[in-house]
Amino acid sequence: MRMLLGPLDATGRLPPRQQTRVAAFLLSCHGAMARQLAIALAWQVKANWHTELNAQFYREAEIVSLLLRATAWEPDPELLFLLPSWEAAWLPRPLAGVADRAQGLAIDIAAFGHALHSVIRPAALLPLEAPAQDPFALALRKIEFESGRMMQGQILFLKSSELLPLRDAVNAAVESRHLQVRRLWDEMLAGIGVERREAQGTASPAAAAATRRGP
Amino acid sequence: MPFLALGSYRIRYELDGPEDRPAYVLVNGLTQYAELWGAYRDALVTRGFRVATFDLLGQGASDKPGLFISRDDQVAALALLIDQLGNTPIFLGGISFGGLIALQYAIAHEDRLAGLVAMSTFAELSPQLLLIGNALRTGLILGGTSYLQDLLLPMNLSDAWLGPQLGNLEAVKRQGWLTNDIYALQNLMESFLDFEPLTPRLSSISIPTMILNGEFDFLTPRALHETLRIHIPDSALIIIPRAYHAFTLEKPALTADLLSSFAEDVLAKRWKGNQSIWIAPEQAGDPLVPFPPGQDHLRAIPAHGGPG
């Protein structure tokens, strides 16, 4: 197991198999986020954080478009099994402890967005020797950079005074989604011979507790 | 890698040196992680101390709560670590954000401490510090960890340190960029949103206290350390020549020597704080020099008077 992507192939690129698997995972989760945002924006457009969500919707679509063009794709039969399981994982789910079902779903979507943009740090996997102008490396750096900004919509919502009475449920939803995204990201990376340094420890009690609380 | 359990969260810590020796506990600044105290571990263990370091909640290998971190949780994590050290004399040092956590701990639990070292820190948010903190948070949000590092490096380190590193800055920044997560840093910064000044409670710290302030500290300038000096009865303010905010990174040999000498003086009952003001030597091991009497230590140009 390596801690970073690579080694580079004879042409100086990250191996197409790694590019394909990583890009497929990112397309799946950012695509799911874009679809969920499209629905959320149509559903209600009044709170100030919706401005952030509108911007985020277009940035998620930009990420999908960028990955489609920047990746050196190669056939990967395992994706036939992996993609459906990833897509199922991103589906919104009702929250325990939140009586208003619609509000619970909105919190879960935001928790997923927070996890997606904070846990997944694709640029941190790039080896130092990755060419600065390689399209796939540039795409991973762009995604990680934009994630820090896109997360702000979720933070504004999840920390809003509107949700303060539900703080425990909101915290549990965020920790649960963090754990889920981290686990799937780590499993995907393990499938291409990469193990993040942070993944080498055991899951924390907080993460385990969040899993138990999750639906 | 050992962990403490703070409720459902894990706090990563490390203990070095013999168990029966007086202990130094070192608290990280905002973007730090425990490995950055490596030179201090070596120096202080060599001088006969046990050394405890850890990652605060939201830092390094400790858990990073998704949304909320309170400073009280950080103090509780520090208390857990200090509980690991038994009844040996304990000296607590913290820099910047970590200095604030150390002050909070000392106010609540000073009976557990033999001495306190407050480095590049503050007990209240001056208007400048408040605005700089807000600007740094905005920089983190808009530009990410790398941009925050770009702001902090020239603010907190000297030309003498930065000059030789200019061609290698990306490598210098990389470990911090890898270790820090934006959301966790943002949570740490936002733990200040409800900040209540500690100044009215500083006088309850009766233990020996050494206050270290870089001569050119831009982020937490002299006036913020002066607040500590005039409110903590058994304190002394020591100005580190030619140093900026992050002097613990830039001058580890000198600072580790100051830390060990302070603890040795306290243990030998030689320490007399007297709210005095000193200038640290340029080289580790050289003596402290009293700040020239009659000069104003809050000014950058020679000026008579001042609070004394």
Chai-1 contact restraints between the chains, C-beta under 6 A:
chainA,res_idxA,chainB,res_idxB,connection_type,confidence,min_distance_angstrom,max_distance_angstrom,comment,restraint_id
A,S118,B,Y183,contact,1.0,0.0,6.0,A-B,restraint_1
A,A124,B,L178,contact,1.0,0.0,6.0,A-B,restraint_2
A,F145,B,G144,contact,1.0,0.0,6.0,A-B,restraint_3
A,G148,B,G144,contact,1.0,0.0,6.0,A-B,restraint_4
A,G148,B,I182,contact,1.0,0.0,6.0,A-B,restraint_5
A,Q152,B,I141,contact,1.0,0.0,6.0,A-B,restraint_6
A,L158,B,L67,contact,1.0,0.0,6.0,A-B,restraint_7
A,V174,B,G66,contact,1.0,0.0,6.0,A-B,restraint_8
A,V174,B,L67,contact,1.0,0.0,6.0,A-B,restraint_9
A,E175,B,G66,contact,1.0,0.0,6.0,A-B,restraint_10
A,H178,B,G66,contact,1.0,0.0,6.0,A-B,restraint_11
A,S204,B,R10,contact,1.0,0.0,6.0,A-B,restraint_12
A,S204,B,D63,contact,1.0,0.0,6.0,A-B,restraint_13
A,P205,B,S8,contact,1.0,0.0,6.0,A-B,restraint_14
A,A206,B,S8,contact,1.0,0.0,6.0,A-B,restraint_15
A,A206,B,Y9,contact,1.0,0.0,6.0,A-B,restraint_16
A,A206,B,D63,contact,1.0,0.0,6.0,A-B,restraint_17
A,A209,B,S8,contact,1.0,0.0,6.0,A-B,restraint_18
